[in-house]
Structures are given as structure tokens and as C-alpha cells.
Amino acid sequence: MVERRIPSVHDLAPLMQFKKPEFNARTRRLAAATSIADLRTIAKRVTPKAPFDYTDGAAEGEISLTRARQAFQDIEFHPSVLRDVSKVDTTREVLGKTSAMPFGIAPTGFTRMMQTEGERAGATAAEAAGIPFTLSTMGTTSIEDVAAAAPNGRNWFQLYMWTDRDRSLALVDRAQAAGYDTLMVTVDTPVGGARLRDVKNGFSIPPALTPKTVINALPRPAWWINFLTTEPLAFASLDRWSGTVAALIDTMFDPTVGPDEVRFIREQWKGKLVVKGIQSVADARLAVELGADAIVLSNHGGRQLDRAPIPFHLLPSVVREVGNEVEIHLDTGIMNGADIVASVALGARFTLIGRAYLYGLMAGGRQGVDRTIEILSGEIRRTMKLLGVASLDELEPRHVTQLARLVPYAQPAADAVASSAR
């Protein structure tokens, strides 16, 4: 028989601890978010449909984005045991300077449309975390204002080559004068991708007040109050634009850009040069020959060519081809710190987050971006410890297996030539 007794006050006291209530709704919901997926859920609840879908969506059938995320799910880790992982070192030398984490914030357009704190929130959160922040040509805070908001941060500038070359070069000069140390030239946008969610939503700058948008805004008054009571949208590259996003993109992107333009930018820019949008081994080699200090394997977050190559799958081949000559960075599909660890293990020097950052921004402004960085950083540290590695340099290809799901019938011709030349 189990002997029973009446519990004493001394026994009950440890069980009767009540958590101090948090009355700030934003702080409360961010504290409850344990993953980037949780931040996305919050973001969707508090953001009108058009700006949320602009962030969340991709081109056409959104196959590229789905495959990129699936690629990270289709990995198998191989941990080592009996290792001292009481402390882990997550720092990374990236383009000549130290980053506290192996990821930075990717360039994103129309960011203050997502949440009014916009690029200032991203830049200051990155500054506090000791990681790079990249301002987009299509950003909604000026080059100078971002530099002023995060004077001690590591600020990079992303450039689209416009049809108006003088305006493109003026942006390069402004970034250099403002102290940006890295220029990221995006080369996968001869034209804008077909982002069908934006077409269906009539997404425009500034947002149009239609009966549909008004109805959608009613349960999200905070977003509209913030939007209407803060400074009007302005872009890093132009003062004002009235029209659809697609029309703006068609005005800005230049289908004639070739290697000569990148060579010219290399001659003009005194800092580090990154070429973003590489999707083949042959183009990785070309970027190296053009003088890039780093390349970003990226299909633009699935927002340009649908069914484009998966950057994570491409990574090992590019590392074999040019890994000893240039830093290899990677984006698209990253939603967990484990995705970043797997990328580093397979040879990526650095990674960039776009949607994960914007989900945090929409969920809670600067606090939300801080929470994004906190979640990813915790996942990175935990994954490293469970793999049995104490530093990023200890990560090797043996730690990760890419499980096959999409197996090509034949290797693309250009990559086959590059492979045979090794």
C-alpha cells in the first residue's frame, strides 16, 4: 500500500511559483515564438495580405522556393560523440572581418512596407548581434540613413544595374562615401520574375486602398496606423514611385547587363565585391574571373526563374571548382540554424537570411528581428554541440549527407565541361 499524507506548506511552496505577467502584447508573443515558423504565423496575423504575400511568395508556381526548403529537410547529419562542446565558437571571418555568426541579413526590397521600422530595425539588430546587414537598391531607407542608424555596424550595399547607368554609379558612390565596406551586385534579374501573388493582390507602391484592402486591414489597425503616421515611403535609389512593383522592376532592371559591366564596377568599387545570383559552376568560374571576392549561390529566394537550380544542392560542385579562390556564400530556403550549419559543413563560408528576417520584422519590428537572430543563433549552437563540433572550422562534408529526391537524368552541359576540366 502507498502511504499517503497531507502536503505541508513547505512541500507546496516550490510548486506554487507564478510567472510574472507580461502586459506588452508584442513582447509576450515574441517570447512565445520558438521557431522562424512561429514568427511567420505571427507576421501573417498582424500584416495585411499584400505586403505579407510579397514577402512570403515566390515566382509562378513557387516550385523553386519549395524545393530549396525541401533540400534542407532532405539532409542527414552525422554526429560525433564524446567531444567537449561545453563552449562553441560561432564566429566567422567573412570578407576580411569577423562576423559573430555564419549568417547575415540579405538585401530585401520595400522593407518598410512590411513593417514601419524597416531597414533601421534590420541594421541596428545586425549591429547589436555583430553580423552584416545588406541594404537593397530597392530598400525603403536611404543609404545615408541606414549608415546613421547603425554607425558601428557592418553595412553592405546591394546593387541592381539599371538601364540608367549614371544613377547606378551614383548609388555606388553614395555607398562608398557612407562607409559601406562591401558591394553586392545582383546578376539574376534581367527582368522581374512573375510573382503571381503580387499580381492577384494588386500590390503597388504606395498601397492602393480598394474595398478588398480595406476589409483586409480592419483586423490589423496597428499596421495601418504605423504606415499612415510615419514618414512616407522613400527608396534608396529614387525619391518616389507611384505604380505597381512590376512596373518599377521593369524600369530598373537591365536585360543587357554582361561581364563588362561587372568588370567596370570592380574597377570603380574600392571595397569587397560580391556577385549574387550564381546558379551554375560555369557562372561561378566567370564571377571569379571578373574579380569577385565572394559569390552568392542564390536563385533569388525562388522569386525569379521558377524551377531554378537549388543553391544548397549546387554548393558541393561549386566548392570543388572555385572554393580555394573565392568565398562562397549561400541563400534561399534557410529557415533554421541547422540549415546554416549544414551549408557551412558543405563548404559555404557564409549564408544570408531574407524571409526569416522579414518574418521577425513583421512580427515585432526591431524586437522581432532580434528574436529571429536569437532563434537562429540558438539553433546553430545547439546543432553544433549535438554534432560534436566546438567551432565552425570543425564542420566538414562528412557531417552531412544530401539525401536524393530530385535526381537529374543528365548533367547540364556547361557543368559537365567544368567538371571534366578538373
FILO-399969 format. One record per residue (C-alpha): residue in one letter; x, y, z. Coordinates in steps of 0.5 Angstrom, whole numbers, padded with zeros to 4 digits, always signed. Example, Ala and Ser with C-alpha at 12.3 -4.5 7.8 and 13.67 -1.06 7.14 Angstrom:
% residues 2
A+0025-0009+0016 S+0027-0002+0014 
END
This chain:
% residues 422
M+0000+0000+0000 V+0002+0007-0002 E+0003+0011+0005 R-0001+0018+0004 R+0000+0024+0008 I-0003+0032+0007 P+0002+0036+0004 S+0005+0042+0008 V+0006+0049+0006 H+0014+0047+0006 D+0012+0042+0000 L+0008+0046-0004 A+0012+0053-0004 P+0016+0050-0010 L+0010+0048-0014 M+0007+0055-0013 Q+0011+0060-0017 F+0007+0064-0021 K+0011+0067-0027 K+0011+0075-0027 P+0005+0077-0032 E+0008+0081-0039 F+0003+0086-0041 N+0006+0088-0047 A+0003+0084-0053 R+0009+0085-0057 T+0014+0082-0052 R+0009+0077-0050 R+0008+0074-0057 L+0015+0074-0059 A+0018+0071-0053 A+0013+0065-0054 A+0016+0064-0061 T+0021+0059-0061 S+0022+0058-0069 I+0022+0062-0075 A+0016+0059-0077 D+0012+0061-0071 L+0015+0068-0073 R+0012+0067-0079 T+0005+0066-0076 I+0005+0072-0072 A+0007+0076-0078 K+0001+0073-0082 R-0003+0075-0077 V-0001+0082-0076 T+0001+0084-0083 P-0004+0086-0089 K-0004+0081-0094 A-0001+0084-0100 P+0006+0086-0096 F+0006+0079-0093 D+0005+0076-0099 Y+0010+0080-0102 T+0015+0077-0097 D+0012+0070-0097 G+0011+0069-0104 A+0016+0067-0110 A+0015+0066-0117 E+0010+0063-0121 G+0008+0056-0118 E+0013+0058-0112 I+0017+0051-0114 S+0024+0054-0113 L+0022+0056-0106 T+0019+0050-0104 R+0025+0045-0107 A+0030+0050-0103 R+0027+0049-0097 Q+0026+0041-0098 A+0033+0041-0100 F+0035+0043-0093 Q+0030+0038-0090 D+0033+0032-0094 I+0039+0032-0090 E+0042+0027-0085 F+0047+0029-0080 H+0053+0025-0078 P+0055+0027-0070 S+0061+0025-0067 V+0060+0024-0059 L+0065+0024-0053 R+0067+0031-0055 D+0068+0037-0051 V+0063+0042-0053 S+0062+0046-0047 K+0064+0052-0051 V+0062+0053-0058 D+0066+0059-0063 T+0061+0061-0068 T+0065+0067-0071 R+0067+0067-0078 E+0072+0071-0082 V+0068+0074-0088 L+0071+0078-0093 G+0077+0081-0088 K+0073+0082-0082 T+0069+0078-0076 S+0062+0076-0076 A+0059+0074-0069 M+0055+0068-0073 P+0056+0065-0080 F+0050+0069-0083 G+0048+0076-0084 I+0042+0080-0087 A+0040+0079-0094 P+0038+0085-0098 T+0030+0086-0099 G+0026+0091-0102 F+0020+0095-0100 T+0022+0093-0093 R+0018+0099-0089 M+0012+0096-0093 M+0013+0090-0089 Q+0013+0094-0082 T+0015+0101-0081 E+0021+0100-0077 G+0024+0097-0084 E+0032+0097-0085 R+0033+0101-0079 A+0031+0095-0075 G+0035+0090-0079 A+0041+0095-0079 T+0041+0096-0072 A+0039+0089-0070 A+0045+0086-0074 E+0050+0092-0071 A+0048+0089-0064 A+0049+0082-0066 G+0055+0083-0069 I+0053+0081-0076 P+0053+0084-0083 F+0047+0088-0086 T+0045+0089-0093 L+0041+0095-0096 S+0038+0094-0102 T+0038+0098-0108 M+0030+0098-0107 G+0030+0099-0100 T+0026+0104-0097 T+0031+0107-0092 S+0037+0111-0096 I+0044+0109-0096 E+0046+0115-0091 D+0040+0114-0086 V+0042+0107-0085 A+0049+0108-0084 A+0047+0114-0079 A+0042+0109-0075 A+0048+0103-0075 P+0054+0107-0075 N+0058+0102-0072 G+0055+0096-0076 R+0058+0093-0082 N+0054+0095-0087 W+0054+0092-0094 F+0050+0095-0100 Q+0047+0091-0106 L+0046+0094-0113 Y+0042+0093-0119 M+0045+0095-0125 W+0040+0100-0128 T+0039+0102-0135 D+0041+0109-0133 R+0048+0107-0131 D+0049+0114-0128 R+0044+0113-0123 S+0047+0106-0121 L+0054+0109-0121 A+0051+0115-0116 L+0049+0110-0111 V+0056+0106-0111 D+0059+0113-0110 R+0054+0114-0104 A+0055+0108-0101 Q+0063+0108-0101 A+0062+0115-0098 A+0058+0113-0093 G+0063+0108-0091 Y+0060+0101-0093 D+0065+0096-0094 T+0062+0091-0099 L+0058+0092-0105 M+0054+0086-0107 V+0052+0086-0115 T+0046+0082-0116 V+0046+0079-0123 D+0040+0074-0124 T+0035+0080-0125 P+0035+0082-0133 V+0027+0082-0132 G+0023+0081-0126 G+0020+0074-0124 A+0013+0073-0125 R+0010+0074-0118 L+0003+0072-0118 R+0001+0073-0111 D+0003+0081-0112 V-0001+0081-0119 K-0007+0078-0115 N-0006+0083-0109 G-0005+0089-0114 F+0001+0090-0110 S+0003+0097-0111 I+0008+0103-0108 P+0004+0106-0105 P-0001+0101-0103 A-0008+0102-0106 L-0014+0103-0102 T-0019+0099-0105 P-0025+0095-0102 K-0021+0089-0101 T-0015+0092-0098 V-0020+0096-0093 I-0023+0090-0091 N-0017+0086-0090 A-0014+0092-0086 L-0020+0092-0081 P-0017+0087-0076 R-0010+0090-0077 P-0010+0097-0075 A-0003+0098-0072 W+0000+0096-0079 W-0004+0102-0082 I-0003+0107-0076 N+0004+0106-0076 F+0004+0107-0084 L+0000+0113-0084 T+0003+0116-0078 T+0011+0115-0080 E+0015+0118-0086 P+0012+0117-0093 L+0016+0111-0097 A+0022+0113-0100 F+0027+0109-0103 A+0035+0108-0103 S+0035+0109-0111 L+0030+0114-0112 D+0025+0119-0108 R+0018+0117-0110 W+0015+0112-0114 S+0007+0111-0116 G+0005+0105-0119 T+0006+0097-0119 V+0012+0094-0117 A+0013+0090-0123 A+0013+0097-0127 L+0018+0099-0122 I+0022+0093-0123 D+0022+0094-0131 T+0024+0101-0130 M+0030+0099-0126 F+0033+0092-0129 D+0037+0092-0135 P+0037+0086-0139 T+0043+0088-0143 V+0048+0087-0137 G+0054+0083-0138 P+0061+0082-0136 D+0064+0088-0138 E+0059+0092-0133 V+0061+0088-0127 R+0069+0089-0129 F+0067+0096-0129 I+0064+0096-0122 R+0070+0092-0120 E+0075+0098-0122 Q+0070+0103-0119 W+0069+0100-0112 K+0075+0100-0107 G+0072+0095-0102 K+0070+0088-0103 L+0066+0086-0109 V+0060+0080-0108 V+0057+0077-0114 K+0050+0075-0112 G+0045+0070-0116 I+0050+0065-0119 Q+0047+0058-0121 S+0052+0054-0124 V+0059+0052-0124 A+0061+0056-0130 D+0058+0062-0128 A+0062+0061-0121 R+0068+0061-0125 L+0066+0067-0129 A+0065+0071-0123 V+0072+0069-0120 E+0075+0072-0127 L+0071+0078-0126 G+0075+0080-0120 A+0069+0078-0115 D+0072+0077-0107 A+0066+0073-0106 I+0060+0070-0110 V+0053+0068-0107 L+0049+0062-0109 S+0042+0064-0110 N+0036+0063-0114 H+0033+0070-0111 G+0029+0066-0106 G+0025+0063-0112 R+0023+0070-0114 Q+0026+0070-0121 L+0026+0064-0125 D+0022+0058-0122 R+0025+0051-0123 A+0031+0054-0122 P+0037+0050-0119 I+0037+0049-0112 P+0043+0053-0109 F+0044+0048-0103 H+0045+0042-0108 L+0050+0046-0112 L+0054+0048-0106 P+0059+0042-0107 S+0060+0043-0114 V+0062+0050-0114 V+0066+0049-0107 R+0070+0044-0111 E+0071+0048-0117 V+0073+0055-0114 G+0073+0054-0107 N+0080+0056-0106 E+0080+0062-0110 V+0073+0066-0107 E+0069+0066-0101 I+0062+0062-0103 H+0056+0065-0099 L+0049+0062-0100 D+0042+0064-0099 T+0035+0061-0101 G+0031+0057-0096 I+0034+0058-0090 M+0029+0057-0084 N+0033+0054-0079 G+0040+0055-0076 A+0041+0047-0078 D+0040+0050-0085 I+0046+0054-0084 V+0051+0049-0080 A+0049+0044-0086 S+0051+0050-0091 V+0058+0051-0087 A+0059+0044-0087 L+0059+0043-0094 G+0064+0049-0096 A+0060+0055-0095 R+0064+0061-0092 F+0057+0065-0090 T+0050+0065-0091 L+0044+0070-0092 I+0037+0070-0089 G+0032+0074-0092 R+0025+0072-0091 A+0027+0069-0084 Y+0029+0077-0082 L+0023+0080-0085 Y+0018+0075-0081 G+0021+0077-0075 L+0021+0085-0077 M+0013+0084-0079 A+0012+0080-0072 G+0015+0085-0068 G+0020+0091-0071 R+0027+0091-0068 Q+0025+0086-0063 G+0022+0081-0068 V+0029+0082-0072 D+0033+0081-0065 R+0028+0075-0064 T+0030+0072-0071 I+0037+0073-0070 E+0037+0070-0063 I+0033+0064-0065 L+0038+0062-0071 S+0044+0063-0066 G+0041+0058-0061 E+0039+0053-0066 I+0046+0054-0069 R+0050+0053-0063 R+0045+0047-0061 T+0046+0044-0067 M+0054+0044-0067 K+0054+0041-0060 L+0050+0036-0062 L+0054+0034-0068 G+0060+0034-0063 V+0064+0041-0066 A+0066+0046-0062 S+0068+0051-0068 L+0065+0052-0075 D+0072+0050-0078 E+0071+0043-0075 L+0065+0043-0079 E+0066+0038-0085 P+0063+0035-0091 R+0063+0028-0087 H+0058+0031-0082 V+0052+0032-0087 T+0049+0028-0093 Q+0045+0031-0098 L+0039+0026-0099 A+0037+0025-0106 R+0030+0027-0108 L+0031+0030-0115 V+0036+0026-0119 P+0037+0029-0126 Y+0037+0025-0132 A+0043+0028-0135 Q+0048+0033-0132 P+0048+0040-0135 A+0053+0041-0141 A+0056+0047-0138 D+0057+0044-0131 A+0060+0037-0135 V+0065+0041-0138 A+0067+0045-0132 S+0067+0038-0128 S+0071+0035-0134 A+0077+0040-0133 R+0078+0039-0126 
END
